[in-house]
């Protein structure tokens, strides 16, 4: 029986630093997206939601990711419909309040 000595590349520190930089960038993007959503600017929320779906899919079985995507496909049109209906009601209330003030 012959012993084999494996020669590996010595780039562990570079991978560690890149991984840590990726975590820091992800946390910064999460905080920035949360602040932007607080200011009612939802443009950064979409990539955050997509990256969250990929993260959840990478941790568990692919069926969880499929469920996440199916939930988005079903939930997004419903939430947009509810939002538009709510905005219509708010605009009607604003018009009624303007009429009362006049």
Buried (B, 14 or more C-beta within 10 A) or exposed (E): EEEEEEEEEEEEEEEEEEEEEEEEEEEEBBEEBEEBBEEEEEEBEEEBBEBEBEEEBEEEEEEBBEBBEEEBEEEEEEEEEEEEEEEEEEEEEEEEEEEEEE
